[in-house]
Amino acid sequence: MIPACLLVDLPRGEAYRLDIDPPVSVFHTDDGEVFAIDDTCTHQDASLADGWLEGCEVECPLHASKFDLRTGAVDAPPAKRPVRTHEVLVQDGMIYVVPSTDAPNLPPCVASRLAGGPA
């Protein structure tokens, strides 16, 4: 379990980027729900925390792919692969992320960099 931030420090409609490898975005929806997904768009290297949150969807700031925060599913192209989701727990006002054990769906340029290959 990784502490992300205090719930009171993450306003509704905002995101927080957790700098781990690979990075994870924590989203606090307007309805008060909290979700965590991999921060990197599966299409190209773009931070989803910098995207636009609407309901339970985030739109990538680079090419407008949309991802469902509940399932990670792609709701709009050009991305074709889902983002990995993570379990979120809120305990004593702190948001914790329980990282998924599934392999991430990273774009080739990011996967190569994390594996130590050429950028």
VENJOKA-V961021 format. One record per pair of residues at least 12 apart in sequence whose ideal C-beta (glycine too) atoms are under 10 Angstrom apart, sorted by the first residue. I is the first residue (numbers start at 1). J is the second residue. D is the distance in whole Angstrom. If there is no record, write none. Layout:
# VENJOKA-V961021
i = (I | I)
j = (J | J)
d = (D | D)
This chain:
# VENJOKA-V961021
i = (1 | 1 | 1 | 1 | 1 | 1 | 1 | 1 | 2 | 2 | 2 | 2 | 2 | 2 | 2 | 2 | 2 | 2 | 3 | 3 | 3 | 3 | 3 | 3 | 4 | 4 | 4 | 4 | 4 | 4 | 4 | 4 | 4 | 4 | 4 | 4 | 4 | 4 | 4 | 4 | 5 | 5 | 5 | 5 | 5 | 5 | 5 | 6 | 6 | 6 | 6 | 6 | 7 | 7 | 7 | 7 | 7 | 7 | 7 | 7 | 7 | 7 | 8 | 8 | 9 | 9 | 9 | 9 | 10 | 10 | 10 | 10 | 10 | 11 | 11 | 12 | 12 | 12 | 12 | 12 | 12 | 12 | 12 | 12 | 13 | 13 | 13 | 13 | 13 | 13 | 13 | 13 | 14 | 14 | 14 | 14 | 14 | 14 | 14 | 15 | 15 | 15 | 15 | 15 | 15 | 15 | 15 | 15 | 15 | 15 | 15 | 15 | 15 | 15 | 16 | 16 | 16 | 16 | 16 | 16 | 16 | 17 | 17 | 17 | 17 | 17 | 18 | 18 | 18 | 18 | 18 | 18 | 18 | 19 | 20 | 20 | 20 | 21 | 21 | 21 | 22 | 22 | 22 | 22 | 22 | 22 | 22 | 22 | 22 | 22 | 22 | 22 | 23 | 23 | 23 | 23 | 23 | 23 | 23 | 24 | 24 | 24 | 24 | 24 | 24 | 24 | 24 | 24 | 24 | 24 | 24 | 24 | 24 | 24 | 24 | 25 | 25 | 25 | 25 | 25 | 25 | 25 | 25 | 25 | 25 | 25 | 25 | 25 | 25 | 25 | 25 | 26 | 26 | 26 | 26 | 26 | 26 | 26 | 26 | 27 | 27 | 27 | 27 | 27 | 27 | 27 | 27 | 27 | 28 | 28 | 28 | 29 | 29 | 29 | 29 | 29 | 29 | 29 | 29 | 30 | 30 | 30 | 30 | 31 | 31 | 33 | 33 | 33 | 33 | 33 | 34 | 34 | 34 | 34 | 34 | 34 | 35 | 35 | 35 | 35 | 35 | 35 | 35 | 35 | 35 | 35 | 35 | 35 | 35 | 36 | 36 | 36 | 36 | 36 | 36 | 36 | 36 | 36 | 36 | 36 | 36 | 36 | 37 | 37 | 37 | 37 | 37 | 37 | 37 | 37 | 37 | 37 | 37 | 37 | 37 | 37 | 37 | 37 | 38 | 38 | 38 | 38 | 38 | 38 | 38 | 38 | 38 | 38 | 38 | 38 | 38 | 38 | 39 | 39 | 39 | 40 | 40 | 40 | 40 | 40 | 40 | 40 | 40 | 40 | 40 | 40 | 41 | 41 | 41 | 41 | 41 | 41 | 41 | 41 | 41 | 41 | 41 | 41 | 41 | 41 | 41 | 41 | 41 | 41 | 42 | 42 | 42 | 42 | 42 | 42 | 42 | 42 | 42 | 42 | 42 | 42 | 42 | 42 | 42 | 42 | 42 | 43 | 43 | 43 | 43 | 43 | 43 | 43 | 43 | 43 | 43 | 43 | 43 | 43 | 44 | 44 | 44 | 44 | 44 | 44 | 44 | 44 | 44 | 44 | 45 | 45 | 45 | 45 | 45 | 45 | 45 | 45 | 46 | 46 | 46 | 46 | 46 | 46 | 46 | 46 | 47 | 47 | 47 | 48 | 48 | 48 | 48 | 48 | 48 | 48 | 49 | 50 | 51 | 51 | 51 | 51 | 52 | 52 | 53 | 54 | 55 | 55 | 56 | 56 | 56 | 56 | 56 | 57 | 57 | 57 | 57 | 57 | 58 | 58 | 59 | 59 | 60 | 60 | 60 | 60 | 60 | 62 | 62 | 63 | 63 | 63 | 63 | 64 | 64 | 64 | 64 | 65 | 65 | 65 | 65 | 65 | 65 | 66 | 67 | 67 | 67 | 67 | 68 | 68 | 68 | 69 | 69 | 70 | 71 | 71 | 72 | 72 | 72 | 72 | 72 | 72 | 73 | 74 | 79 | 79 | 80 | 81 | 81 | 81 | 81 | 82 | 83 | 83 | 83 | 84 | 84 | 84 | 84 | 84 | 84 | 84 | 84 | 85 | 85 | 86 | 86 | 86 | 86 | 87 | 87)
j = (87 | 89 | 91 | 94 | 96 | 97 | 98 | 99 | 18 | 20 | 24 | 36 | 86 | 95 | 96 | 97 | 98 | 99 | 18 | 91 | 94 | 95 | 96 | 97 | 16 | 17 | 18 | 20 | 24 | 25 | 26 | 34 | 36 | 86 | 88 | 90 | 94 | 95 | 96 | 97 | 17 | 18 | 26 | 28 | 94 | 95 | 96 | 90 | 92 | 93 | 94 | 95 | 26 | 28 | 32 | 34 | 90 | 91 | 92 | 93 | 94 | 95 | 93 | 94 | 28 | 93 | 94 | 95 | 26 | 27 | 28 | 34 | 95 | 28 | 30 | 27 | 28 | 29 | 30 | 31 | 32 | 33 | 34 | 53 | 27 | 28 | 29 | 30 | 31 | 52 | 53 | 54 | 26 | 27 | 28 | 29 | 30 | 49 | 53 | 27 | 28 | 35 | 36 | 37 | 39 | 47 | 48 | 49 | 50 | 51 | 52 | 53 | 58 | 69 | 28 | 34 | 36 | 39 | 49 | 95 | 97 | 39 | 47 | 48 | 49 | 50 | 36 | 39 | 49 | 86 | 95 | 97 | 99 | 39 | 39 | 97 | 99 | 104 | 113 | 114 | 38 | 39 | 40 | 84 | 99 | 104 | 105 | 106 | 110 | 111 | 113 | 114 | 38 | 39 | 40 | 47 | 48 | 49 | 110 | 36 | 37 | 38 | 39 | 40 | 48 | 49 | 83 | 84 | 85 | 86 | 88 | 97 | 99 | 100 | 104 | 37 | 38 | 39 | 40 | 47 | 48 | 49 | 50 | 51 | 53 | 58 | 67 | 69 | 83 | 86 | 97 | 39 | 49 | 69 | 86 | 88 | 95 | 96 | 97 | 48 | 49 | 51 | 53 | 56 | 57 | 58 | 69 | 88 | 53 | 88 | 95 | 53 | 54 | 55 | 56 | 57 | 58 | 69 | 70 | 53 | 54 | 55 | 56 | 55 | 56 | 55 | 56 | 69 | 70 | 88 | 69 | 88 | 89 | 90 | 95 | 97 | 53 | 56 | 58 | 68 | 69 | 70 | 71 | 72 | 85 | 86 | 87 | 88 | 97 | 69 | 84 | 85 | 86 | 87 | 88 | 89 | 95 | 96 | 97 | 98 | 99 | 100 | 49 | 58 | 67 | 68 | 69 | 70 | 71 | 72 | 82 | 83 | 84 | 85 | 86 | 88 | 97 | 100 | 67 | 72 | 82 | 83 | 84 | 85 | 86 | 99 | 100 | 102 | 104 | 105 | 106 | 110 | 51 | 58 | 83 | 60 | 83 | 84 | 104 | 105 | 106 | 107 | 109 | 110 | 111 | 114 | 58 | 59 | 60 | 61 | 62 | 63 | 64 | 65 | 67 | 74 | 78 | 79 | 81 | 83 | 105 | 106 | 107 | 110 | 60 | 65 | 67 | 72 | 74 | 78 | 79 | 80 | 81 | 82 | 83 | 84 | 104 | 105 | 106 | 107 | 110 | 60 | 62 | 63 | 64 | 65 | 74 | 77 | 78 | 79 | 80 | 81 | 105 | 107 | 60 | 62 | 63 | 65 | 78 | 79 | 107 | 108 | 109 | 110 | 62 | 106 | 107 | 108 | 109 | 110 | 113 | 119 | 60 | 61 | 62 | 63 | 65 | 79 | 107 | 110 | 60 | 61 | 62 | 60 | 61 | 62 | 65 | 67 | 69 | 83 | 61 | 62 | 64 | 65 | 66 | 67 | 64 | 66 | 69 | 66 | 68 | 69 | 68 | 69 | 70 | 71 | 75 | 69 | 70 | 73 | 75 | 76 | 75 | 83 | 75 | 76 | 74 | 76 | 78 | 79 | 83 | 78 | 79 | 76 | 77 | 78 | 79 | 76 | 77 | 78 | 79 | 77 | 78 | 79 | 80 | 81 | 83 | 79 | 79 | 82 | 83 | 85 | 82 | 83 | 85 | 83 | 85 | 85 | 83 | 85 | 84 | 85 | 86 | 100 | 102 | 105 | 85 | 105 | 105 | 107 | 105 | 104 | 105 | 106 | 107 | 105 | 104 | 105 | 106 | 99 | 100 | 101 | 102 | 103 | 104 | 105 | 106 | 100 | 102 | 98 | 99 | 100 | 102 | 99 | 100)
d = (9 | 7 | 9 | 10 | 5 | 7 | 5 | 9 | 7 | 7 | 8 | 9 | 9 | 10 | 6 | 5 | 8 | 7 | 9 | 10 | 6 | 8 | 6 | 8 | 6 | 9 | 5 | 10 | 8 | 10 | 5 | 9 | 7 | 10 | 8 | 10 | 8 | 4 | 7 | 5 | 10 | 8 | 7 | 10 | 8 | 6 | 10 | 10 | 9 | 6 | 6 | 7 | 10 | 7 | 9 | 7 | 6 | 10 | 10 | 5 | 7 | 6 | 6 | 10 | 10 | 9 | 10 | 9 | 7 | 8 | 5 | 8 | 7 | 7 | 10 | 10 | 5 | 7 | 5 | 8 | 6 | 9 | 10 | 9 | 9 | 7 | 7 | 5 | 10 | 10 | 6 | 9 | 9 | 8 | 6 | 10 | 10 | 9 | 7 | 5 | 8 | 10 | 10 | 10 | 9 | 9 | 7 | 4 | 8 | 8 | 10 | 6 | 7 | 10 | 8 | 10 | 9 | 10 | 7 | 8 | 10 | 6 | 6 | 9 | 4 | 8 | 8 | 8 | 9 | 9 | 9 | 6 | 10 | 9 | 9 | 9 | 8 | 10 | 10 | 6 | 6 | 7 | 6 | 9 | 10 | 5 | 10 | 6 | 7 | 9 | 10 | 6 | 7 | 4 | 7 | 7 | 9 | 8 | 10 | 5 | 7 | 6 | 6 | 9 | 10 | 9 | 10 | 9 | 10 | 6 | 10 | 6 | 7 | 9 | 10 | 6 | 7 | 4 | 9 | 7 | 5 | 4 | 9 | 8 | 10 | 8 | 10 | 9 | 9 | 10 | 10 | 9 | 8 | 10 | 9 | 7 | 6 | 10 | 7 | 9 | 8 | 9 | 6 | 9 | 10 | 6 | 6 | 9 | 9 | 10 | 8 | 7 | 9 | 7 | 6 | 10 | 10 | 7 | 10 | 8 | 9 | 7 | 10 | 8 | 8 | 10 | 7 | 8 | 9 | 9 | 9 | 5 | 9 | 6 | 6 | 10 | 10 | 7 | 9 | 9 | 4 | 7 | 10 | 10 | 7 | 8 | 10 | 6 | 10 | 8 | 9 | 7 | 4 | 7 | 5 | 10 | 8 | 9 | 5 | 8 | 9 | 9 | 10 | 8 | 7 | 9 | 6 | 9 | 10 | 6 | 9 | 5 | 7 | 5 | 7 | 10 | 10 | 9 | 9 | 8 | 9 | 5 | 5 | 8 | 8 | 10 | 8 | 10 | 5 | 7 | 7 | 10 | 10 | 10 | 8 | 10 | 8 | 10 | 8 | 9 | 6 | 7 | 10 | 6 | 10 | 10 | 9 | 10 | 4 | 9 | 6 | 8 | 10 | 6 | 8 | 10 | 9 | 6 | 10 | 8 | 10 | 9 | 7 | 9 | 9 | 8 | 8 | 9 | 7 | 10 | 5 | 7 | 4 | 7 | 6 | 9 | 9 | 5 | 7 | 6 | 9 | 7 | 7 | 6 | 10 | 5 | 9 | 8 | 5 | 4 | 8 | 8 | 10 | 6 | 8 | 6 | 7 | 9 | 9 | 9 | 5 | 9 | 7 | 9 | 8 | 9 | 6 | 10 | 6 | 5 | 9 | 10 | 5 | 6 | 4 | 8 | 9 | 10 | 9 | 10 | 9 | 7 | 9 | 6 | 8 | 10 | 9 | 7 | 9 | 7 | 9 | 9 | 9 | 9 | 9 | 9 | 9 | 9 | 8 | 9 | 9 | 9 | 6 | 5 | 5 | 9 | 10 | 7 | 9 | 10 | 6 | 9 | 10 | 9 | 9 | 8 | 10 | 9 | 9 | 7 | 10 | 9 | 10 | 9 | 8 | 5 | 8 | 6 | 9 | 8 | 9 | 6 | 6 | 4 | 9 | 10 | 9 | 8 | 7 | 7 | 5 | 9 | 8 | 9 | 9 | 9 | 8 | 7 | 9 | 7 | 6 | 4 | 9 | 9 | 10 | 8 | 9 | 10 | 9 | 9 | 9 | 10 | 4 | 9 | 9 | 6 | 8 | 6 | 9 | 9 | 5 | 10 | 6 | 8 | 5 | 6 | 9 | 7 | 9 | 6 | 6 | 5 | 10 | 8 | 8)
